[in-house]
Each structure stands twice: as C-alpha cells, then as structure tokens.
Amino acid sequence: MTSVHRVLREEYACFGRESERLLASDQGKYVLIRGAQVVGIFSTEAEAIRAGYDAFGPVPFFVRQIRPDANRLRLDLFGRSP
C-alpha cells in the first residue's frame, strides 16, 4: 500500500463505495471527501479544494473529478513546495 493510500485510505474507500451513485448524478463535477463522508459536490476542482481548506484547514482531504476512469490513483499536493 502506498503512503497516499495509507493517509487517505478511508477517503479512497468512500470514493469507491460512492462512485456509481456519483457517476449517475454528478458526472464531470468534483467530489470532496473527508473521512468516510462525501462533504460536497462542486463544479470545479478549485471550488472543491477551497471548500476543503475552508472546512478542514491544511490537512489531507480527497478531491476527485467524477468520471468513469476516476478510480485510478492520482496524487496532487496542493500548497507544498517541491
């Protein structure tokens, strides 16, 4: 298991459980997940990220575009220098 999976294990599992429902109702939008809960659906990735920072601060949270191939893992670290 990669370090990303360890940090966001609960969020990634929630996305897997909810992906069919999300695809049916919100394909193309962005989902914000924290823990085992879908926090919100947003029109843009920037809106979802901003909502995550506003709600939780600088802690890990999960933002992913809702699309059929979205179960592939992609890691973006926002606000961190290389």
The 8 nearest C-alpha neighbors of each residue, nearest first, counted from 0:
[[1, 4, 2, 5, 3, 8, 6, 7],
 [2, 0, 4, 3, 5, 6, 8, 7],
 [1, 3, 5, 4, 6, 0, 7, 8],
 [4, 2, 6, 1, 5, 7, 74, 8],
 [3, 5, 8, 7, 1, 2, 6, 0],
 [6, 4, 2, 8, 3, 7, 1, 0],
 [5, 7, 3, 4, 8, 2, 59, 9],
 [6, 8, 10, 4, 9, 5, 11, 3],
 [9, 7, 4, 5, 11, 10, 6, 12],
 [8, 10, 12, 34, 11, 35, 7, 13],
 [11, 9, 13, 34, 7, 12, 8, 35],
 [10, 12, 14, 8, 13, 9, 7, 15],
 [13, 11, 15, 9, 14, 10, 8, 16],
 [14, 12, 10, 16, 35, 15, 11, 17],
 [15, 13, 11, 17, 12, 16, 18, 10],
 [14, 16, 12, 18, 13, 17, 11, 70],
 [17, 15, 13, 14, 18, 12, 19, 20],
 [16, 18, 14, 20, 15, 19, 21, 13],
 [17, 19, 21, 15, 20, 14, 16, 22],
 [20, 18, 22, 21, 17, 23, 16, 15],
 [19, 21, 23, 22, 17, 18, 24, 25],
 [20, 22, 18, 24, 25, 23, 19, 17],
 [23, 21, 26, 19, 20, 24, 25, 18],
 [24, 22, 20, 21, 25, 19, 26, 18],
 [23, 25, 21, 22, 26, 20, 19, 28],
 [26, 24, 21, 22, 28, 23, 27, 65],
 [27, 25, 22, 65, 66, 28, 24, 21],
 [28, 26, 65, 66, 64, 25, 29, 42],
 [27, 29, 42, 26, 65, 64, 25, 41],
 [30, 28, 64, 41, 63, 40, 65, 44],
 [29, 31, 40, 62, 63, 39, 41, 64],
 [32, 30, 62, 39, 38, 61, 47, 37],
 [31, 33, 37, 61, 38, 36, 10, 60],
 [34, 32, 60, 36, 10, 35, 61, 38],
 [33, 35, 10, 9, 36, 32, 60, 13],
 [34, 36, 13, 9, 10, 33, 37, 32],
 [37, 35, 34, 32, 33, 38, 13, 10],
 [36, 38, 32, 39, 31, 33, 35, 30],
 [39, 37, 32, 31, 36, 33, 40, 30],
 [40, 38, 31, 37, 30, 41, 32, 47],
 [39, 41, 30, 29, 31, 28, 42, 47],
 [42, 40, 29, 43, 47, 28, 46, 30],
 [41, 43, 28, 29, 44, 46, 40, 47],
 [44, 42, 46, 45, 41, 29, 28, 47],
 [43, 45, 47, 46, 29, 48, 42, 41],
 [44, 46, 48, 43, 47, 49, 50, 42],
 [47, 45, 49, 43, 44, 48, 50, 41],
 [48, 46, 50, 44, 45, 49, 41, 31],
 [47, 49, 51, 45, 50, 46, 44, 52],
 [48, 50, 46, 52, 51, 47, 53, 45],
 [51, 49, 53, 47, 48, 52, 54, 46],
 [52, 50, 48, 54, 49, 53, 55, 47],
 [51, 53, 56, 49, 55, 54, 50, 57],
 [54, 52, 50, 51, 55, 56, 49, 48],
 [55, 53, 51, 52, 50, 56, 49, 38],
 [56, 54, 52, 51, 53, 58, 57, 60],
 [55, 57, 52, 58, 53, 54, 51, 59],
 [58, 56, 52, 55, 59, 51, 78, 60],
 [59, 57, 56, 60, 55, 52, 51, 33],
 [60, 58, 57, 61, 7, 6, 33, 55],
 [61, 59, 33, 32, 58, 62, 51, 7],
 [60, 62, 32, 31, 10, 33, 63, 59],
 [63, 61, 31, 30, 32, 29, 47, 60],
 [64, 62, 29, 30, 65, 61, 31, 69],
 [63, 65, 29, 28, 66, 27, 30, 69],
 [66, 64, 26, 27, 28, 29, 22, 63],
 [65, 67, 69, 26, 68, 27, 64, 22],
 [66, 68, 69, 65, 22, 70, 26, 18],
 [69, 67, 66, 70, 71, 65, 64, 72],
 [70, 68, 66, 71, 67, 65, 64, 63],
 [71, 69, 68, 72, 15, 67, 14, 18],
 [72, 70, 69, 68, 73, 67, 74, 63],
 [71, 73, 70, 74, 69, 4, 11, 3],
 [74, 72, 71, 75, 63, 69, 70, 3],
 [75, 73, 76, 72, 3, 61, 77, 62],
 [74, 76, 77, 73, 62, 78, 79, 61],
 [77, 75, 79, 74, 78, 80, 59, 81],
 [78, 76, 79, 75, 48, 80, 57, 74],
 [77, 79, 76, 80, 57, 75, 81, 52],
 [80, 78, 77, 76, 81, 75, 57, 58],
 [79, 81, 78, 77, 76, 75, 57, 74],
 [80, 79, 76, 78, 77, 75, 74, 3]]
